Amino acid sequence: MPVIAANALCSDFINRARLFLNDPNPGARWTDPAMINLANSATKTANRDVLFPQARWDIPIISGQGTYQISPAVITTDVVYVNGMILPQSSPDLMQGQQLGVNDQTGTNAVTATGVNIPDGATGIYTPQWISEGPATYPFLGIGASGLAPWYNGYNPVYYWLGGYLGITPAPLGSGYITMFGVPVVPDFVLTTDASYFPINFINAIAWKICELAKFSDDTDRSAEARNYAANQYEKEMRSLRTWNRRRKGDDTATPVVVTNRSYYVRGNNRTFNSGSSSGIWGPYNE
């Protein structure tokens, strides 16, 4: 994940925060090491809240291995490919059919794929089929719709996360690469001259978060007021940055988008398009 030359430096965040804190002289109240520590916390919070920056991982396939440790740590995954074949996301409980009360035990292979995170002693027999499935050469033509539960041998491949490992079912065979796009945890600053992974439009947001954290150590009414103001300013900046990030990625669209989150439009056993409405009427928004 390369650092872009135009990105903000650690000192940019610290200097703006000192301006907000009225502490222009390093060491007068908050030393540079203390501010670097606060900047590390602030950047990781912004990293999580905006889901930025995006990065790419290219992981060499180890033939027959089903799980891979990923570094740096991943906050969220956008898309995963194996030798160019796109994989939908799943999870062990989904593949085992737990949410349907199935708890698949129809595996028949005597040996499980290497590197799958499973309990010791499992041999494939009477285990879920996603565990007992043998490795496959990618790309290949699977059957069934992606995300079916439980997962059976021959279905379209999926990826999942378990214990900090990226899992691929079935395990890839042969050579090639697993390519993943997502949001990594940003590394810590060591020096004030270190470059960040954030462009300059993040300076105010991260500076306000530094101020909020700095004022947290002062147990006075005046500091509490300043801390709350800084927190509100951070949230204000976050709203703008989330919109910026969606537009940058092309997630904002001018066309109608179907809302598929059931909790959004189910109320009192009646489906409505307005979570605040109790009429239970289907159709346009009910104000």
Secondary structure, 3 states (H helix, E strand, C coil): CCCCCCCCEHHHHHHHHHHHHCCCCCCCCCCHHHHHHHHHHHHHHHHHHHCCCCEEEEEECCCCECEEECCCCEEEEEEEEECCEEECECCHHHHHCHHHCCCCCCCCCCCCCECCCCCCCCCCCCCCHHHHCCCEECCCCCECCCCCCCCCCCECCEEEEECCEEEEECCEECCCEEEEEEEECCCCCCCCCCECCCCHHHHHHHHHHHHHHHHCCCCCHHHHHHHHHHHHHHHHHHHHHHHHHHHHHCCCCCCCCCCCCHHHHEECCEECCCCCCCCCCCCCCCC
